[in-house]
Amino acid sequence: MITLKSPREIEGMRRAGAVLAGMHVALRDIIKPGITGWDIEMFSRKWIKDHHAVAEEMDFEGYKYATCVSINDEICHAIPRKHIVLKDGDLVKVDTVISVDGYMADSAWAFAVGTPNDEVKKLMAVTKKALDLGIEQAVVGNRIGDIGAAIQHYVEDENGYGDVREYVGHGIGPTMHEGPNVPHYGIAGHGLRLKAGMTITIEPMVNVGGWEAADPDEEDGWTVRTLDGSLSCQYEHTLVITENGPEILTSQDPEFLAKYL
């Protein structure tokens, strides 16, 4: 089901988005060589609790954690682990869904641990721009395919990277996942037409190598890696489509955070 949000609902999602974006900003000072994914999980749980929010991923379809902490070749859904220590040059992605007073926000952010090499720097830059290009297409009257086509062309045609197909963006609020699905690949001019009031996530996952993902890890049942073992990066925002263009509800802009945090 696709729901069009009221001004009251959008305002609630702004508050939730600011809490989540503020957490990702704070993680910049936390993520460094020597910590573990579990340290990130513990910091995030405290941040969420201290800001009177709810970690929506916990207990969702049996998942036991507030965050997904995916490292290097892990595309998404990796559980936060105590036994893997981050080292200089690692690439970490932290994905979280929270709610405040029932209003939801979903965002993933990538972090370089210590000093990244040129490959990591370029992958992060390409993935972030892919997100931005997708958001630019999220305007009234465009179609879902316009978002995916812009991302796919930039990722694959212009940069020769793999644009993950198996995992896509989605509608959000009042439930974590609702319609429409928002693929990060597609054909311009095809798909559902976008309307004001839709709240969606755009969350491209970009691999240095091929776009294919392996099956979830057999041990934990969640962690998804690149099929070829190449590095993977992800950025994600929640946004609302308005008559004046897309508005990012998980913005890390200091003015936005100062108003809503």
ABEGO torsion letter per residue (X at the ends): XBBBBBAAAAAAAAAAAAAAAAAAAAAAAABBBGBBAAAAAAAAAAAAAAAGBBBAABGBGGBABABBBBBEABABGBBBBAABBBBBGBBBBBBBBBBBGGBBBBBBBBBBBEBBBAAAAAAAAAAAAAAAAAAAABBBGBBAAAAAAAAAAAAAAAAGBBBBAABBBBBBOABABBOBBBBABEBBGBEBBBBBGBBBBBBBBBBABBABBBBBBAAAGABBBBAAGBBBBBBBBBBBBBAAEBBBAABABAAAAAAAX
